């Protein structure tokens, strides 16, 4: 166990990164493990936190699916992880085409 960040940093610097990191064990209930679908997202922020609202726009209206509140530092890590994974995805499956659709209404 590390008692200060200097010890932890030194020990981490001495370790070689594993090519096959251990999987993270996540405990969750059935409902949560099914996931949620979102096709719209709103982001707002204050000086201390970012709030991400994941929404579902459907013929019956727009519904809040999930609200996640994180620190600015965590937003940076989220962006880095998403960027890395999008690059991996595009290397495997080809470029993702972004369709700019300003008309979000269902017809």
Backbone as CSV, one residue per row, in Angstrom:
resi,resn,N_x,N_y,N_z,CA_x,CA_y,CA_z,C_x,C_y,C_z
1,UNK,0.849,-1.183,0.000,0.000,0.000,0.000,0.886,1.235,0.000
2,UNK,0.525,2.248,-0.800,1.286,3.485,-0.869,0.723,4.491,0.122
3,UNK,1.636,5.195,0.769,1.196,6.181,1.752,1.263,7.594,1.215
4,UNK,1.946,7.789,0.099,1.935,9.113,-0.516,2.070,8.969,-2.018
5,UNK,1.712,10.001,-2.753,1.706,9.932,-4.202,3.111,9.817,-4.780
6,UNK,4.132,10.284,-4.081,5.501,10.178,-4.573,5.931,8.718,-4.631
7,UNK,5.611,7.936,-3.577,5.925,6.513,-3.574,5.174,5.790,-4.682
8,UNK,3.908,6.116,-4.833,3.091,5.469,-5.856,3.630,5.778,-7.242
9,UNK,4.000,7.021,-7.489,4.525,7.421,-8.791,5.822,6.723,-9.115
10,UNK,6.718,6.584,-8.109,8.005,5.919,-8.319,7.780,4.444,-8.634
11,UNK,6.916,3.786,-7.883,6.649,2.370,-8.107,6.020,2.156,-9.479
12,UNK,5.119,3.032,-9.876,4.479,2.904,-11.174,5.482,3.116,-12.298
13,UNK,6.430,4.024,-12.117,7.434,4.292,-13.139,8.368,3.102,-13.303
14,UNK,8.602,2.342,-12.214,9.491,1.181,-12.268,8.835,-0.029,-12.930
15,UNK,7.490,-0.073,-12.955,6.775,-1.213,-13.518,6.706,-1.101,-15.029
16,UNK,6.782,-2.230,-15.707,6.597,-2.256,-17.153,5.114,-2.487,-17.412
17,UNK,4.531,-1.731,-18.378,3.107,-1.908,-18.649,2.830,-3.303,-19.216
18,UNK,1.748,-3.892,-18.780,1.339,-5.209,-19.249,0.666,-5.087,-20.605
19,UNK,0.969,-6.002,-21.507,0.332,-5.996,-22.824,-1.108,-6.489,-22.729
20,UNK,-1.415,-7.291,-21.725,-2.760,-7.809,-21.522,-3.240,-7.432,-20.128
21,UNK,-3.770,-6.213,-19.974,-4.216,-5.809,-18.639,-5.350,-6.708,-18.151
22,UNK,-5.410,-6.881,-16.844,-6.465,-7.701,-16.250,-7.814,-7.049,-16.480
23,UNK,-8.840,-7.863,-16.766,-10.170,-7.278,-16.940,-10.686,-6.715,-15.619
24,UNK,-11.455,-5.656,-15.709,-12.043,-5.036,-14.530,-13.339,-5.774,-14.201
25,UNK,-13.490,-6.175,-12.965,-14.709,-6.844,-12.518,-15.719,-5.772,-12.097
26,UNK,-16.866,-5.735,-12.760,-17.892,-4.729,-12.474,-19.168,-5.441,-12.040
27,UNK,-19.633,-5.103,-10.854,-20.886,-5.666,-10.353,-22.030,-4.750,-10.771
28,UNK,-23.063,-5.329,-11.370,-24.198,-4.534,-11.802,-25.457,-5.393,-11.835
29,UNK,-26.577,-4.750,-11.751,-27.846,-5.457,-11.848,-28.224,-5.685,-13.300
30,UNK,-29.199,-6.549,-13.511,-29.667,-6.877,-14.857,-30.087,-5.649,-15.657
31,UNK,-30.859,-4.785,-15.054,-31.386,-3.606,-15.759,-30.263,-2.717,-16.265
32,UNK,-29.264,-2.457,-15.430,-28.154,-1.600,-15.812,-27.275,-2.269,-16.870
33,UNK,-27.067,-3.563,-16.771,-26.167,-4.262,-17.693,-26.709,-4.319,-19.115
34,UNK,-27.996,-4.119,-19.294,-28.574,-4.098,-20.643,-28.182,-2.836,-21.399
35,UNK,-27.794,-1.795,-20.686,-27.400,-0.550,-21.339,-28.595,0.307,-21.727
36,UNK,-28.304,1.472,-22.236,-29.320,2.424,-22.675,-28.923,2.958,-24.044
37,UNK,-29.894,3.223,-24.887,-29.625,3.802,-26.191,-29.874,5.297,-26.128
38,UNK,-28.976,6.070,-26.699,-29.114,7.521,-26.759,-28.737,7.981,-28.158
39,UNK,-29.536,8.885,-28.726,-29.209,9.417,-30.045,-28.997,10.934,-30.029
40,UNK,-28.986,11.511,-28.838,-28.757,12.941,-28.681,-28.038,13.181,-27.354
41,UNK,-27.202,14.203,-27.329,-26.472,14.500,-26.099,-26.386,16.013,-25.905
42,UNK,-26.569,16.444,-24.688,-26.376,17.844,-24.317,-25.272,17.906,-23.273
43,UNK,-24.400,18.895,-23.382,-23.314,19.064,-22.416,-23.371,20.479,-21.867
44,UNK,-23.273,20.596,-20.549,-23.169,21.912,-19.913,-22.084,21.799,-18.845
45,UNK,-21.609,22.946,-18.379,-20.537,22.901,-17.384,-20.558,24.135,-16.498
46,UNK,-19.941,23.954,-15.341,-19.673,25.057,-14.416,-18.162,25.076,-14.231
47,UNK,-17.673,25.865,-13.328,-16.246,25.889,-13.055,-15.740,24.610,-12.421
48,UNK,-16.614,23.818,-11.834,-16.216,22.625,-11.083,-16.576,21.298,-11.732
49,UNK,-17.550,21.288,-12.657,-17.996,20.004,-13.184,-18.642,20.142,-14.559
50,UNK,-18.681,19.021,-15.271,-19.384,18.908,-16.545,-20.598,18.021,-16.325
51,UNK,-21.700,18.382,-16.960,-22.911,17.582,-16.884,-23.263,17.147,-18.301
52,UNK,-23.346,15.821,-18.496,-23.679,15.269,-19.798,-25.044,14.609,-19.708
53,UNK,-25.996,15.130,-20.467,-27.334,14.545,-20.527,-27.432,13.719,-21.802
54,UNK,-27.650,12.416,-21.649,-27.829,11.501,-22.769,-29.333,11.382,-22.982
55,UNK,-29.788,11.703,-24.191,-31.209,11.801,-24.489,-31.620,10.820,-25.581
56,UNK,-32.888,10.496,-25.616,-33.470,9.717,-26.696,-34.544,10.571,-27.343
57,UNK,-34.301,10.953,-28.585,-35.311,11.674,-29.357,-36.123,10.639,-30.112
58,UNK,-37.426,10.643,-29.871,-38.308,9.663,-30.496,-39.602,10.353,-30.910
59,UNK,-40.459,9.662,-31.652,-41.730,10.287,-32.059,-42.568,10.764,-30.880
60,UNK,-42.398,10.158,-29.705,-43.188,10.575,-28.544,-42.530,11.718,-27.768
61,UNK,-41.386,12.228,-28.248,-40.713,13.347,-27.597,-39.275,13.002,-27.248
62,UNK,-38.641,13.900,-26.525,-37.262,13.701,-26.098,-37.269,13.291,-24.632
63,UNK,-36.532,12.229,-24.330,-36.526,11.659,-22.984,-35.099,11.605,-22.453
64,UNK,-34.927,11.957,-21.178,-33.625,11.839,-20.533,-33.348,10.369,-20.260
65,UNK,-32.244,9.859,-20.804,-31.847,8.469,-20.611,-30.920,8.355,-19.409
66,UNK,-29.958,9.289,-19.338,-29.002,9.258,-18.243,-28.353,10.623,-18.107
67,UNK,-27.993,10.987,-16.898,-27.258,12.228,-16.633,-25.991,11.841,-15.886
68,UNK,-24.852,12.211,-16.445,-23.559,11.897,-15.845,-22.868,13.214,-15.514
69,UNK,-22.397,13.342,-14.286,-21.716,14.557,-13.835,-20.294,14.169,-13.461
70,UNK,-19.309,14.824,-14.085,-17.901,14.484,-13.867,-17.059,15.747,-13.734
71,UNK,-15.852,15.570,-13.226,-14.912,16.683,-13.080,-14.304,17.041,-14.439
72,UNK,-13.784,18.266,-14.604,-13.114,18.632,-15.859,-11.956,17.694,-16.202
73,UNK,-11.195,17.260,-15.198,-10.098,16.332,-15.458,-10.591,15.011,-16.014
74,UNK,-11.725,14.545,-15.509,-12.267,13.282,-16.001,-12.781,13.436,-17.432
75,UNK,-13.333,14.606,-17.761,-13.766,14.851,-19.142,-12.584,14.698,-20.097
76,UNK,-11.415,15.215,-19.706,-10.206,15.063,-20.534,-9.886,13.583,-20.746
77,UNK,-9.988,12.781,-19.687,-9.708,11.344,-19.808,-10.753,10.651,-20.678
78,UNK,-12.011,11.062,-20.566,-13.081,10.502,-21.397,-12.801,10.802,-22.865
79,UNK,-12.454,12.055,-23.162,-12.169,12.447,-24.547,-10.988,11.645,-25.092
80,UNK,-9.929,11.475,-24.298,-8.763,10.704,-24.737,-9.147,9.249,-25.013
81,UNK,-9.947,8.650,-24.142,-10.362,7.253,-24.320,-11.249,7.104,-25.555
82,UNK,-12.179,8.038,-25.750,-13.051,7.975,-26.931,-12.255,8.173,-28.218
83,UNK,-11.299,9.103,-28.204,-10.461,9.353,-29.380,-9.654,8.104,-29.731
84,UNK,-9.043,7.499,-28.725,-8.246,6.277,-28.948,-9.117,5.165,-29.520
85,UNK,-10.305,4.979,-28.958,-11.172,3.911,-29.426,-11.774,4.197,-30.795
86,UNK,-12.061,5.453,-31.111,-12.557,5.785,-32.443,-11.477,5.516,-33.485
87,UNK,-10.226,5.848,-33.159,-9.119,5.557,-34.075,-9.002,4.056,-34.323
88,UNK,-9.097,3.250,-33.265,-9.041,1.791,-33.412,-10.205,1.290,-34.273
89,UNK,-11.388,1.831,-34.037,-12.572,1.434,-34.793,-12.385,1.739,-36.276
90,UNK,-11.950,2.970,-36.569,-11.789,3.372,-37.971,-10.659,2.604,-38.653
91,UNK,-9.623,2.252,-37.926,-8.557,1.434,-38.502,-9.081,0.050,-38.885
92,UNK,-10.027,-0.447,-38.129,-10.568,-1.782,-38.389,-11.704,-1.779,-39.403
93,UNK,-12.617,-0.791,-39.287,-13.838,-0.797,-40.090,-13.911,0.305,-41.144
94,UNK,-12.970,1.220,-41.130,-13.000,2.338,-42.076,-13.571,3.587,-41.437
95,UNK,-13.436,4.716,-42.135,-13.881,5.997,-41.572,-15.380,6.036,-41.278
96,UNK,-15.706,6.716,-40.205,-17.102,6.944,-39.844,-17.551,8.209,-40.546
97,UNK,-18.654,8.114,-41.246,-19.203,9.271,-41.943,-20.187,9.981,-41.011
98,UNK,-19.924,11.247,-40.756,-20.801,12.036,-39.894,-21.805,12.762,-40.775
99,UNK,-23.069,12.511,-40.515,-24.139,13.154,-41.264,-24.651,14.317,-40.430
100,UNK,-24.477,15.516,-40.950,-24.980,16.701,-40.249,-26.450,16.877,-40.592
101,UNK,-27.298,16.619,-39.630,-28.729,16.724,-39.840,-29.290,17.719,-38.842
102,UNK,-29.642,18.890,-39.334,-30.191,19.908,-38.436,-31.654,19.684,-38.140
103,UNK,-32.331,18.873,-38.957,-33.738,18.561,-38.733,-33.829,17.283,-37.917
104,UNK,-33.995,17.408,-36.606,-34.054,16.251,-35.723,-35.468,15.726,-35.531
105,UNK,-36.446,16.343,-36.203,-37.836,15.945,-36.023,-38.121,14.621,-36.728
106,UNK,-39.030,13.843,-36.132,-39.498,12.625,-36.779,-40.646,13.003,-37.705
107,UNK,-40.718,12.367,-38.863,-41.751,12.698,-39.854,-42.675,11.523,-40.062
